[in-house]
Amino acid sequence: MHPCGAPADCVAALDSDVRGVILGPLPRLSIDQRRSLIGGLQERGVAAWSLDGPGDVEIGALATDVPSSDQPRIRRLAIWIGHIARGGDTGALSVGLSIRPRLVVNGATAAALGIAFKPSVLRRAEVLEADSLGPLRPELELADVFRMARIGSETLAIQRAATESVQHEAKIAKSGLFPQIFADGGYTATDQPLTIGPGGLVSDGAVSARLYARQIIWDDPVIGRSKSAAEVARGSLEEQRAQELDVAAEAAIAFLNLGLQSSLDEIQRYNLRLTEQLLDTAYFRLEAGTSGRSEVLFWESRVASAASEITKTEADIEDANITLAQLLGSPQDSRWQPAVKDVDPDIFPFLGGRLDEDFDDPAGRQVLRSALVDVALERSPDLKSLDRAFKAQEIQRRVARRRFYLPTFFAEGAYRFHLNEGNQVISGLDDDGYTVFLGAAFPLFEGGRKFGEADRAASDLVEVEARRRLGAQQVEAATRRAIERAERSYERIGYRVAARDAAYENLSIVQDRYAEGVAPIEAVAIALTQWLSASEFATLTVYENLADLIALERALSWFEDEHSDADNQAFADHLRSAVAQKRSMP
C-alpha cells in the first residue's frame, strides 16, 4: 500500500477484489491513524502484511516477518563490549546488522478474516491473541471430571444395568414366599360315562373352571434363596460403588495425564524459543567475526529438533484428550484445558493440607499409616461386597445342612366352578365347591444330592472366605503402597524444583557468557539440555505426586474433589480420631 492521506481514503482507493495488502512505511500517518487504517482494512476483509514490524501486528495487522530490532541491537552491543574488554581490535567489528526473519501473527485478526495457518507455520511463529485461532477450550477441573465420569461412563452404565438385574433377581427369589394363585378351566370329552378332570369326576361335555392357590408355610430352600438373593443384591450395590470409584480414579488419572502433556508441551515450546534466541546469538557472533558458520548450523539443527518435539507433544495432547473423552462418555472430538491444582512443596496436599502436621510427624507416621489402613478396610466397598457374598453363601450352607432333617410345609386351596354339567348328571358332584389341603413333603432319597449340595456349599463358603482375606490384603497393600509413594513423590518435588531453578539460572549465565564470546558452544548446549531435563522432571514429579494422591484417595474410598470443604474437614477429623484411637491402644 503506497503512502496516502487519510486512512479512509487509503481503504477507499483499493479495488473491490483486493484481499490482501503489504503495509510499508507510512510516515504521514500517526499511530492512531495507522490503527484506524488497519481496522478499516479488516472491516473490508483485507489482510494486512506489515513490513514495519510487530508494532503493526499488535494493533491489528495480520502478520509480519520483520522482528523488532531492539534486542538484536542490545546483543550486538554486548558482543562489541565483550570484544573490546578482551582487548580486541575495534576495526574488526562489523557495523552491519542483519536480523533473522521471524513470523509474528495476530490470532484475533486471522480469526476475524477466516484465515487459517498451518500448524507447522504457527509452531515457529510468535502468536498474539492465540486463543482466537481455534475454538476456546473450556477449562476442566478434577471435580468436573468426577461428575462427568459418573454420568457419562459406559462402564458404569453396564454396571448399573447389571446391578439392577441382580435387584430383580432378589425380587424374583422373594416372590416364592407369597401365595401362588392360578386359574384354569377346560372342556371335557370322553367315551366313558365319567372321567377324572382337573377338579374331580366330570362327564362328557362338561365345562369347568378352577381357582387354585398355594402358599408355603415353611420351605427352607425357598426361604434361603430369598435371603441369600437379598444379600447378593446388597452386595451388588457395593460392587457398583467400587466400580464407580474405579472409573472415577481412571478418569482422574487420564485428566492428570492431559495436564501433564499440556505442561510438557509448554516446556518444549519455551525450549524452542530459547533455542531460537541462541540461534540469533550465533548469527550475531558470526557477523561480528567471533564464531564460524558451524555454530549457526549447530543451533539450526537444535531448533529443528525442538520444533519436532513439539509435534510429538501436540500428538500426546490429542491422545490424552481422546482418552479422557472416552472415559467421560463425551464426544471424542472434545478438547479441554485442564485446570490442575498447584502443589505447594511446603504443605502435604492430601485433603487440602489438613493432615500436613500428621504427615510431618516422624514419630507418629507409622501410627498414621496404620490408622489409614484401618479406615481403608472399614470403608472399602470391595470388602463390603465380599462380606455380603459371605453372608449369602453362609445362608446357602445352612439350608443345605437342614435339608437332611427339615421337611417342607405348605397349604393348598382350590375353588371349582361347573359351567356346564355335561351329558351325565351326578347328584352332589356337579356342585361348585372348594378344597383345602395342608401338606408336608420330605425327600427320602435323591441319589446323594443332599450330600453333594452340602459339600458344595461348604466349599463355596471356604472360597468366599479366602477371597475376603485376599481382598483385605489387597486393600491394605494398595493403601500402604499409595501412602509410601505419595510421601516420597511429595518429597521429590522440592528437590526437582530446586534443580530446575538452578539449571535455569545456570543457563541464563552461560547464555550471557556465550553472547559475550566467553563460554563455548558446548557449555551452552549442556546448560540448555540440563534445564530442559530438569524442567521435565520437575513437572513429571508434580503429576506423579498427584497421581499417587488419587491412588491413596481410591484406597480410602474418598475423593477430595467430589466433596465440600465441610465434608473434607469431617473426614479429616475422622482420620485424626482413628489416629488417636490407635495411639491409645497398648
C-alpha positions as CSV (number, residue, x, y, z in Angstrom):
1,M,0.0,0.0,0.0
2,H,1.5,3.3,-1.1
3,P,1.6,6.4,1.1
4,C,-1.7,8.2,1.1
5,G,-3.7,10.7,3.1
6,A,-6.5,9.9,5.5
7,P,-6.9,6.2,6.4
8,A,-10.4,6.2,5.0
9,D,-9.1,7.4,1.6
10,C,-6.4,4.7,1.6
11,V,-9.1,2.0,2.1
12,A,-11.5,3.5,-0.4
13,A,-8.7,3.6,-3.1
14,L,-8.4,-0.2,-3.1
15,D,-10.1,-2.2,-5.8
16,S,-13.1,-4.3,-4.6
17,D,-11.3,-7.6,-5.4
18,V,-8.3,-6.9,-3.2
19,R,-7.9,-9.4,-0.4
20,G,-4.5,-8.5,0.9
21,V,-2.1,-5.6,1.2
22,I,1.5,-5.1,2.2
23,L,1.9,-2.2,4.6
24,G,5.2,-0.3,4.2
25,P,6.3,2.9,5.9
26,L,3.6,5.5,6.1
27,P,5.3,8.4,7.7
28,R,2.4,10.8,7.3
29,L,0.1,8.7,9.5
30,S,0.2,8.8,13.3
31,I,-0.1,5.7,15.4
32,D,-3.8,6.2,15.8
33,Q,-4.3,6.8,12.1
34,R,-2.3,3.7,11.3
35,R,-4.5,1.7,13.8
36,S,-7.6,3.2,12.0
37,L,-6.2,2.2,8.6
38,I,-5.6,-1.4,9.7
39,G,-9.1,-1.5,11.3
40,G,-10.6,-0.2,8.1
41,L,-8.8,-2.9,6.1
42,Q,-10.0,-5.6,8.4
43,E,-13.6,-4.3,8.1
44,R,-13.2,-4.7,4.3
45,G,-12.0,-8.2,4.8
46,V,-8.5,-7.3,3.6
47,A,-5.5,-8.9,5.3
48,A,-2.5,-6.6,6.1
49,W,1.1,-7.9,6.0
50,S,3.4,-5.4,7.7
51,L,6.9,-4.6,6.6
52,D,7.3,-2.3,9.6
53,G,7.5,-4.9,12.3
54,P,5.5,-6.3,15.3
55,G,4.0,-2.9,16.2
56,D,1.5,-3.2,13.3
57,V,0.6,-6.8,14.3
58,E,-0.1,-5.6,17.9
59,I,-2.7,-3.1,16.6
60,G,-4.4,-5.5,14.2
61,A,-2.3,-6.3,11.2
62,L,-2.4,-10.0,10.2
63,A,1.3,-10.8,10.3
64,T,4.9,-9.7,9.8
65,D,8.2,-11.4,9.4
66,V,10.2,-8.3,10.4
67,P,11.2,-8.8,14.1
68,S,11.9,-6.0,16.4
69,S,15.5,-4.7,16.2
70,D,15.8,-3.6,19.8
71,Q,17.0,-6.9,21.2
72,P,19.5,-7.5,18.3
73,R,21.0,-4.1,18.9
74,I,21.4,-4.9,22.5
75,R,23.0,-8.2,21.7
76,R,25.3,-6.6,19.1
77,L,26.4,-4.0,21.7
78,A,27.1,-6.8,24.3
79,I,29.3,-8.6,21.7
80,W,31.2,-5.3,21.0
81,I,31.7,-4.5,24.6
82,G,33.0,-8.1,25.3
83,H,35.3,-7.9,22.3
84,I,36.7,-4.5,23.4
85,A,37.0,-5.7,27.1
86,R,39.2,-8.6,25.9
87,G,41.5,-6.1,24.1
88,G,40.2,-6.9,20.6
89,D,40.7,-4.8,17.5
90,T,37.7,-2.4,17.2
91,G,38.4,-2.0,13.5
92,A,37.5,-5.7,13.0
93,L,34.0,-5.2,14.4
94,S,31.2,-5.5,11.9
95,V,28.9,-2.4,11.7
96,G,26.2,-4.2,9.6
97,L,23.2,-5.6,11.4
98,S,21.1,-8.3,9.7
99,I,18.1,-9.7,11.5
100,R,16.8,-13.2,11.0
101,P,13.2,-13.1,9.9
102,R,10.6,-14.2,12.5
103,L,6.9,-14.6,11.9
104,V,4.6,-12.7,14.2
105,V,0.8,-13.4,13.8
106,N,-2.3,-11.8,15.2
107,G,-4.6,-14.6,16.0
108,A,-7.7,-12.4,16.5
109,T,-7.2,-10.8,13.1
110,A,-6.7,-14.2,11.5
111,A,-9.9,-15.5,13.1
112,A,-11.9,-12.4,12.0
113,L,-10.7,-12.7,8.4
114,G,-11.2,-16.5,8.3
115,I,-7.6,-17.2,7.6
116,A,-6.1,-20.5,8.9
117,F,-2.4,-21.1,9.2
118,K,-0.7,-24.5,9.0
119,P,0.3,-25.9,12.4
120,S,3.9,-26.1,11.2
121,V,3.9,-22.4,10.5
122,L,2.4,-21.4,13.8
123,R,4.9,-23.7,15.6
124,R,7.8,-21.4,14.8
125,A,5.8,-18.2,15.0
126,E,5.0,-15.8,17.8
127,V,1.2,-15.7,18.0
128,L,-0.6,-12.7,19.6
129,E,-4.2,-13.4,20.8
130,A,-3.5,-17.1,20.3
131,D,-6.8,-18.1,21.9
132,S,-8.7,-16.7,18.9
133,L,-7.1,-19.1,16.4
134,G,-9.3,-22.0,17.4
135,P,-12.4,-22.8,19.4
136,L,-11.9,-21.8,23.0
137,R,-11.1,-24.9,25.0
138,P,-13.2,-24.9,28.2
139,E,-11.4,-25.3,31.5
140,L,-11.9,-28.6,33.1
141,E,-11.4,-29.2,36.8
142,L,-11.0,-32.5,38.6
143,A,-14.4,-32.1,40.3
144,D,-15.9,-31.8,36.8
145,V,-14.1,-35.0,35.7
146,F,-15.6,-37.0,38.6
147,R,-19.1,-35.7,37.9
148,M,-18.9,-36.3,34.2
149,A,-17.5,-39.8,34.6
150,R,-20.3,-40.8,36.9
151,I,-22.9,-39.5,34.4
152,G,-21.3,-40.5,31.0
153,S,-19.2,-43.6,31.6
154,E,-20.4,-46.6,29.6
155,T,-18.6,-48.8,32.0
156,L,-20.8,-47.5,34.8
157,A,-23.9,-47.8,32.6
158,I,-23.1,-51.5,32.1
159,Q,-22.5,-51.9,35.9
160,R,-25.8,-50.2,36.8
161,A,-27.7,-52.4,34.4
162,A,-26.1,-55.5,35.9
163,T,-26.8,-54.2,39.4
164,E,-30.5,-53.6,38.5
165,S,-30.7,-57.1,37.1
166,V,-29.4,-58.5,40.4
167,Q,-32.1,-56.4,42.3
168,H,-34.7,-58.0,40.1
169,E,-33.3,-61.5,40.8
170,A,-33.8,-60.8,44.5
171,K,-37.4,-59.8,43.9
172,I,-38.0,-63.0,41.9
173,A,-36.5,-65.1,44.7
174,K,-38.7,-63.3,47.2
175,S,-41.8,-63.9,45.2
176,G,-41.8,-67.6,46.3
177,L,-42.6,-66.5,49.8
178,F,-46.0,-65.2,48.8
179,P,-49.2,-67.0,47.7
180,Q,-49.1,-68.5,44.2
181,I,-52.6,-68.1,42.6
182,F,-53.6,-69.7,39.4
183,A,-56.8,-70.0,37.3
184,D,-57.5,-72.8,34.9
185,G,-60.5,-74.2,33.0
186,G,-61.4,-76.6,30.3
187,Y,-63.8,-78.7,28.3
188,T,-64.0,-82.5,28.8
189,A,-64.8,-85.0,26.1
190,T,-64.8,-88.8,26.8
191,D,-66.4,-92.0,25.6
192,Q,-66.9,-93.1,29.2
193,P,-69.7,-92.1,31.4
194,L,-67.3,-90.4,33.8
195,T,-63.7,-89.4,33.9
196,I,-61.4,-87.6,36.3
197,G,-60.8,-84.0,35.3
198,P,-58.8,-81.1,36.9
199,G,-61.3,-80.7,39.7
200,G,-62.5,-84.3,40.2
201,L,-65.1,-86.5,38.4
202,V,-66.7,-85.0,35.3
203,S,-68.8,-86.3,32.5
204,D,-68.6,-86.0,28.7
205,G,-69.2,-82.4,27.6
206,A,-68.6,-80.8,31.0
207,V,-67.1,-77.3,31.1
208,S,-65.5,-76.2,34.4
209,A,-63.1,-73.6,35.8
210,R,-60.9,-73.6,38.9
211,L,-59.2,-71.0,41.1
212,Y,-56.1,-72.5,42.7
213,A,-53.8,-71.1,45.4
214,R,-50.6,-72.5,47.0
215,Q,-48.8,-70.9,50.0
216,I,-45.7,-72.3,51.6
217,I,-45.8,-72.5,55.4
218,W,-42.1,-73.4,55.6
219,D,-40.0,-74.2,52.6
220,D,-36.3,-73.8,53.7
221,P,-34.8,-73.8,50.3
222,V,-37.2,-71.1,49.1
223,I,-36.7,-69.0,52.2
224,G,-32.9,-69.5,52.0
225,R,-32.8,-68.5,48.3
226,S,-34.8,-65.3,49.1
227,K,-32.5,-64.3,52.0
228,S,-29.3,-65.2,50.0
229,A,-30.5,-63.3,47.0
230,A,-31.2,-60.3,49.2
231,E,-27.6,-60.3,50.5
232,V,-26.3,-60.7,46.9
233,A,-28.5,-57.7,45.9
234,R,-27.0,-55.6,48.7
235,G,-23.5,-56.8,47.7
236,S,-24.2,-55.7,44.1
237,L,-24.8,-52.2,45.3
238,E,-21.3,-52.2,46.9
239,E,-19.9,-53.6,43.7
240,Q,-21.4,-50.7,41.8
241,R,-19.9,-48.3,44.4
242,A,-16.5,-49.9,43.9
243,Q,-16.9,-49.7,40.1
244,E,-17.8,-46.0,40.4
245,L,-14.6,-45.4,42.4
246,D,-12.5,-47.3,39.9
247,V,-14.0,-45.3,37.0
248,A,-13.5,-42.0,38.8
249,A,-9.9,-42.9,39.6
250,E,-9.2,-43.9,36.0
251,A,-10.8,-40.7,34.7
252,A,-8.8,-38.7,37.2
253,I,-5.5,-40.3,36.0
254,A,-6.5,-39.5,32.4
255,F,-7.2,-35.9,33.4
256,L,-3.8,-35.6,35.1
257,N,-2.2,-37.1,32.0
258,L,-3.8,-34.4,29.9
259,G,-2.4,-31.8,32.3
260,L,1.0,-33.4,32.2
261,Q,1.1,-33.5,28.4
262,S,0.0,-29.8,28.3
263,S,2.7,-28.8,30.7
264,L,5.4,-30.7,28.8
265,D,4.2,-29.0,25.6
266,E,4.6,-25.6,27.3
267,I,8.2,-26.6,28.3
268,Q,9.0,-27.8,24.8
269,R,7.7,-24.5,23.3
270,Y,9.8,-22.5,25.7
271,N,12.7,-24.7,24.8
272,L,12.1,-23.8,21.2
273,R,12.1,-20.1,22.0
274,L,15.3,-20.3,24.0
275,T,17.0,-22.3,21.2
276,E,15.9,-19.7,18.6
277,Q,17.4,-17.0,20.8
278,L,20.7,-18.9,20.8
279,L,20.5,-19.2,17.0
280,D,20.1,-15.5,16.8
281,T,23.1,-15.1,19.0
282,A,25.1,-17.4,16.8
283,Y,24.2,-15.2,13.8
284,F,25.3,-12.1,15.6
285,R,28.6,-13.8,16.6
286,L,29.1,-14.9,13.0
287,E,28.6,-11.3,11.8
288,A,30.9,-10.0,14.5
289,G,33.5,-12.4,13.4
290,T,33.7,-14.2,16.8
291,S,32.4,-17.6,15.6
292,G,32.1,-19.6,12.5
293,R,29.3,-21.0,10.3
294,S,29.4,-24.3,12.2
295,E,27.8,-22.7,15.3
296,V,24.9,-21.4,13.2
297,L,24.3,-24.8,11.7
298,F,24.5,-26.4,15.2
299,W,21.7,-24.2,16.5
300,E,19.7,-24.5,13.4
301,S,19.8,-28.3,14.0
302,R,18.7,-27.8,17.6
303,V,15.9,-25.5,16.5
304,A,14.6,-28.1,14.1
305,S,14.8,-30.8,16.8
306,A,13.0,-28.7,19.3
307,A,10.2,-28.0,16.7
308,S,10.0,-31.7,16.1
309,E,9.5,-32.4,19.8
310,I,6.5,-30.0,19.8
311,T,4.8,-32.1,17.1
312,K,5.1,-35.0,19.4
313,T,3.7,-33.2,22.4
314,E,0.8,-32.0,20.3
315,A,0.1,-35.6,19.4
316,D,0.3,-36.6,23.0
317,I,-2.2,-33.9,24.0
318,E,-4.6,-35.1,21.3
319,D,-4.2,-38.7,22.5
320,A,-4.8,-37.6,26.1
321,N,-7.9,-35.6,25.1
322,I,-9.4,-38.6,23.2
323,T,-8.7,-41.0,26.1
324,L,-10.3,-38.6,28.6
325,A,-13.3,-38.0,26.4
326,Q,-13.9,-41.8,26.0
327,L,-13.8,-42.3,29.8
328,L,-16.2,-39.4,30.4
329,G,-18.6,-40.5,27.7
330,S,-18.2,-37.2,25.9
331,P,-17.8,-36.7,22.1
332,Q,-14.3,-37.8,21.2
333,D,-13.6,-34.5,19.4
334,S,-14.0,-32.7,22.8
335,R,-11.0,-30.7,23.8
336,W,-10.3,-29.2,27.2
337,Q,-7.9,-27.0,29.0
338,P,-7.1,-28.9,32.3
339,A,-7.1,-26.7,35.4
340,V,-4.8,-28.7,37.6
341,K,-4.3,-27.5,41.2
342,D,-0.9,-26.3,42.1
343,V,1.1,-28.3,44.6
344,D,2.8,-26.4,47.5
345,P,6.1,-28.0,48.2
346,D,5.8,-27.0,51.9
347,I,2.3,-28.5,52.5
348,F,1.5,-32.1,52.0
349,P,-1.5,-31.8,49.6
350,F,-3.7,-34.7,50.9
351,L,-7.1,-33.4,51.9
352,G,-6.1,-29.9,51.1
353,G,-3.2,-30.0,53.6
354,R,-5.5,-30.7,56.6
355,L,-3.2,-33.5,57.7
356,D,0.1,-31.8,56.9
357,E,1.2,-31.8,60.6
358,D,0.4,-35.5,61.0
359,F,2.4,-36.5,57.9
360,D,5.3,-34.2,59.1
361,D,5.5,-36.0,62.4
362,P,8.2,-38.7,62.1
363,A,7.3,-40.4,65.4
364,G,3.6,-40.7,64.6
365,R,3.9,-41.6,60.9
366,Q,3.7,-45.3,61.5
367,V,0.6,-44.9,63.6
368,L,-0.9,-42.6,60.9
369,R,-0.3,-45.3,58.2
370,S,-1.8,-48.0,60.4
371,A,-4.9,-45.8,61.0
372,L,-5.3,-45.0,57.3
373,V,-5.2,-48.8,56.6
374,D,-7.9,-49.3,59.2
375,V,-10.1,-46.6,57.6
376,A,-9.5,-48.1,54.2
377,L,-10.5,-51.6,55.3
378,E,-13.6,-50.1,57.1
379,R,-14.8,-48.1,54.1
380,S,-13.9,-50.4,51.2
381,P,-16.9,-51.2,49.1
382,D,-15.0,-54.2,47.6
383,L,-14.8,-55.7,51.1
384,K,-18.4,-54.9,51.9
385,S,-19.4,-56.7,48.7
386,L,-17.4,-59.7,49.8
387,D,-19.0,-59.6,53.2
388,R,-22.4,-59.7,51.6
389,A,-21.3,-62.6,49.4
390,F,-20.1,-64.4,52.5
391,K,-23.4,-64.0,54.3
392,A,-25.3,-65.2,51.2
393,Q,-23.1,-68.3,50.9
394,E,-23.4,-68.9,54.7
395,I,-27.2,-69.0,54.3
396,Q,-26.9,-71.5,51.4
397,R,-24.7,-73.7,53.6
398,R,-27.2,-73.7,56.5
399,V,-30.0,-74.5,54.1
400,A,-28.0,-77.4,52.6
401,R,-27.4,-78.8,56.0
402,R,-31.0,-78.5,57.2
403,R,-32.3,-80.4,54.1
404,F,-31.2,-83.7,55.9
405,Y,-33.9,-83.3,58.5
406,L,-36.3,-80.4,57.7
407,P,-39.4,-81.1,55.6
408,T,-41.4,-78.6,53.6
409,F,-44.8,-77.5,54.8
410,F,-47.4,-76.0,52.6
411,A,-51.1,-75.2,52.1
412,E,-53.2,-75.5,49.0
413,G,-56.7,-74.4,48.2
414,A,-59.0,-74.5,45.2
415,Y,-62.5,-73.5,44.2
416,R,-64.2,-75.2,41.3
417,F,-66.9,-73.7,39.1
418,H,-69.2,-76.0,37.0
419,L,-70.1,-74.0,33.9
420,N,-71.7,-77.0,32.1
421,E,-72.6,-80.3,33.8
422,G,-72.2,-82.4,30.6
423,N,-74.2,-85.4,29.4
424,Q,-74.1,-87.3,32.7
425,V,-75.6,-85.5,35.7
426,I,-74.3,-86.9,39.0
427,S,-76.0,-85.6,42.1
428,G,-73.7,-83.9,44.5
429,L,-70.7,-84.0,42.2
430,D,-71.8,-81.2,39.9
431,D,-72.0,-78.5,42.5
432,D,-69.5,-75.7,42.8
433,G,-67.2,-76.2,45.8
434,Y,-63.8,-75.7,47.4
435,T,-61.0,-77.9,48.7
436,V,-58.3,-77.1,51.2
437,F,-55.2,-79.1,51.7
438,L,-52.4,-78.9,54.3
439,G,-49.3,-80.9,53.4
440,A,-45.7,-81.7,54.2
441,A,-43.1,-83.2,52.0
442,F,-39.6,-84.7,52.7
443,P,-37.3,-86.2,50.1
444,L,-36.2,-89.5,51.4
445,F,-33.6,-90.4,48.7
446,E,-32.2,-88.2,45.9
447,G,-29.2,-90.2,44.9
448,G,-26.7,-88.4,47.1
449,R,-27.9,-84.9,46.1
450,K,-28.1,-83.7,49.6
451,F,-24.6,-84.6,50.4
452,G,-23.3,-83.1,47.2
453,E,-25.1,-79.8,47.8
454,A,-23.9,-79.6,51.4
455,D,-20.3,-80.3,50.4
456,R,-20.5,-77.8,47.5
457,A,-22.0,-75.1,49.8
458,A,-19.2,-75.6,52.3
459,S,-16.5,-75.4,49.6
460,D,-18.1,-72.3,48.2
461,L,-18.0,-70.7,51.6
462,V,-14.3,-71.5,52.0
463,E,-13.7,-69.9,48.6
464,V,-15.6,-66.7,49.7
465,E,-13.7,-66.6,53.0
466,A,-10.4,-66.8,51.1
467,R,-11.5,-64.1,48.6
468,R,-12.4,-61.9,51.6
469,R,-8.9,-62.4,53.2
470,L,-7.3,-61.8,49.8
471,G,-9.4,-58.6,49.3
472,A,-8.4,-57.3,52.7
473,Q,-4.7,-57.9,51.9
474,Q,-5.1,-56.1,48.6
475,V,-6.8,-53.1,50.1
476,E,-4.1,-52.9,52.8
477,A,-1.3,-53.3,50.3
478,A,-2.8,-50.6,48.0
479,T,-3.2,-48.2,50.9
480,R,0.3,-48.7,52.2
481,R,1.8,-48.5,48.7
482,A,-0.2,-45.3,47.9
483,I,0.9,-43.7,51.2
484,E,4.6,-44.6,50.6
485,R,4.6,-43.4,47.0
486,A,2.7,-40.2,47.8
487,E,5.1,-39.3,50.6
488,R,8.2,-40.0,48.5
489,S,7.0,-38.2,45.4
490,Y,6.0,-35.2,47.5
491,E,9.5,-35.1,49.0
492,R,11.0,-35.2,45.5
493,I,9.0,-32.2,44.3
494,G,11.2,-29.8,46.4
495,Y,14.4,-31.3,45.0
496,R,13.2,-31.3,41.4
497,V,12.0,-27.7,41.6
498,A,15.3,-26.6,43.1
499,A,17.2,-28.5,40.3
500,R,15.0,-26.8,37.7
501,D,15.5,-23.3,39.1
502,A,19.3,-23.8,39.4
503,A,19.5,-25.2,35.9
504,Y,17.6,-22.2,34.5
505,E,19.9,-19.7,36.4
506,N,22.9,-21.6,35.1
507,L,21.5,-21.4,31.6
508,S,21.0,-17.7,31.8
509,I,24.6,-17.1,33.0
510,V,26.0,-19.4,30.3
511,Q,23.8,-17.8,27.6
512,D,25.0,-14.3,28.5
513,R,28.6,-15.5,28.6
514,Y,28.1,-17.2,25.2
515,A,26.8,-13.9,23.8
516,E,29.9,-12.2,25.1
517,G,32.1,-14.8,23.3
518,V,33.4,-16.2,26.6
519,A,31.5,-19.5,27.0
520,P,32.0,-22.2,24.4
521,I,29.0,-23.6,22.4
522,E,29.3,-26.9,24.2
523,A,28.7,-25.3,27.6
524,V,25.5,-23.6,26.3
525,A,24.3,-26.8,24.7
526,I,24.9,-28.7,28.0
527,A,23.2,-26.0,30.1
528,L,20.2,-25.9,27.8
529,T,19.8,-29.7,27.9
530,Q,20.2,-29.7,31.7
531,W,17.4,-27.1,32.0
532,L,15.1,-29.0,29.7
533,S,15.7,-32.2,31.5
534,A,15.3,-30.6,35.0
535,S,12.1,-28.8,33.9
536,E,10.5,-32.0,32.6
537,F,11.5,-34.0,35.6
538,A,10.1,-31.3,38.0
539,T,6.8,-31.4,36.1
540,L,6.7,-35.2,36.0
541,T,7.3,-35.4,39.7
542,V,4.4,-33.0,40.5
543,Y,2.0,-35.0,38.4
544,E,3.4,-38.3,39.8
545,N,2.5,-37.0,43.3
546,L,-1.0,-36.0,42.2
547,A,-1.5,-39.5,40.7
548,D,-0.2,-41.1,43.9
549,L,-2.8,-39.0,45.9
550,I,-5.5,-40.3,43.6
551,A,-4.4,-43.8,44.3
552,L,-4.5,-43.1,48.1
553,E,-7.9,-41.5,47.8
554,R,-9.2,-44.5,45.9
555,A,-7.8,-46.8,48.6
556,L,-9.7,-44.8,51.2
557,S,-12.8,-44.7,49.0
558,W,-12.9,-40.9,49.3
559,F,-12.1,-38.4,46.5
560,E,-11.4,-35.0,48.0
561,D,-12.6,-33.1,44.9
562,E,-16.0,-34.8,45.0
563,H,-16.9,-33.4,48.4
564,S,-17.4,-30.0,50.0
565,D,-14.9,-28.3,52.3
566,A,-17.1,-29.2,55.3
567,D,-17.2,-32.9,54.3
568,N,-13.5,-33.0,53.8
569,Q,-12.9,-31.4,57.2
570,A,-15.2,-34.0,58.7
571,F,-13.3,-36.8,57.0
572,A,-10.0,-35.4,58.2
573,D,-11.4,-35.3,61.7
574,H,-12.4,-38.9,61.4
575,L,-8.9,-39.8,60.3
576,R,-7.5,-37.9,63.3
577,S,-9.8,-39.8,65.6
578,A,-8.6,-43.1,64.1
579,V,-5.0,-42.0,64.7
580,A,-5.9,-41.0,68.3
581,Q,-7.6,-44.4,68.9
582,K,-4.5,-46.2,67.5
583,R,-2.2,-44.3,69.8
584,S,-4.4,-45.1,72.9
585,M,-4.1,-48.8,72.2
586,P,-1.5,-50.6,74.2
